[in-house]
Amino acid sequence: MLRELACIAPEVRDRLVVRFGADVLGWCDELPSLVGELADRWNLDLAATEGGGTSRVFRCLQRDSDASVWLKLTPEPLIAREEAEALRAWADLPSVVTLLATDLAAGALLLEDVEPGVPVRQLAWNLPEVAALLRDLRVPPPLPGKHSVLRPLSHRIDFLFDLTDRRLAAAGASGVVAPTVLGQARAAALELATSGPVGLVHGDLHPANVLSGPGARMVAIDPRPTWGDPDFDAVDWVLEGVADPAMLEQRIEELAALVPGLSPRRLVGWCRALAALIAVPRMCAGRDDAETRFLMALVGG
C-alpha cells in the first residue's frame, strides 16, 4: 500500500522534470523508501496522495490517535526550509496551516489537517473574507533576520518568469506571447519588488492554496515565502473572474478599504506586471475567453 501510494506516475515525473530538471528522477525513485522511513518515525499510516508542482503530499493517519495529518516532501530541501520558516512566523495565526514537525534535510514537513479543508477555488468567496486573510498575514509584520533563509521577492519574480519561459518551451508554444511582452512585464514586476515595503509574503496565495477552515475562516497553505511587498499576495484575488477594467478597479478599491496598508496604486501595477503569468497557462491550454483576453490586454499583449 505504501509503495503504491508513494510511487510517482510518469506524467507527474514529467512535470517535476520541467520544474527541477532531469536529476529529480532519482528523487522520484527513492521517494517510497523515504516516505516509509518518515512514516515509521512519525507513527503514520498513509491514506492518500496528492501533489503540486514542487512536492508530493500524503494524507496520513496518526497511529496513536487516528488523527489526519499531511506529510509533504519536496526534492529541493530549501523549499521546505523556506516554508517552515514562514509557518513558524505565522504560528499564532488561525489563518495559516499549523506545522507539526520537520526533517528539513530530507525536504519533509508534517502539517496539521484543516477541516473542512475544501479549496476555496471550489467555493463561493467574497472580498471581505479575503481581506480578513490578508490582514492576518500582515500581522504581526516580521522583518528579515540574519538567520532567515527567505530570499527577496525579486528572486521569486525572476523564478516565476523563468518558469513561464520553460513552460512555453515545453509546450512548444513560445510564440503564444511575444518575448518583449514578457520582458517588459518582468521588468515592471522587478521594479515593484525592489521599491516597496518589506514584509513576509506568502508568495503563492491563490484560491487553490487557501482552504475552508473552522468557522468559515480561510486558511492559507503551501507558501512560497519571500521578503517583499505584501500587496503581491492580493493579485490573484482581484483578478479572479475579472474581464473588464471597471470591475478590476472596483475590486481593488473595495479590498484597499478593508486591508490597512494596501496600496491601490501598487496593486494595479502588480496586476499589470503579473497578468501574463496567469494568462500564459490559459493560452497554452487553448483558452480564448474574455478573462484571458483581458489579462493579456492588461500586460499590453
Helices and strands as residue ranges (DSSP letters): H 2-6, H 10-20, H 24-41, E 44-51, E 56-62, E 68-73, H 77-89, E 99-103, G 104-106, E 108-112, G 120-122, H 127-138, H 153-170, G 174-176, H 179-193, E 199-201, G 207-209, E 210-212, G 214-216, E 218-220, E 226-228, G 230-234, H 235-239, H 245-258, H 264-284, H 290-299
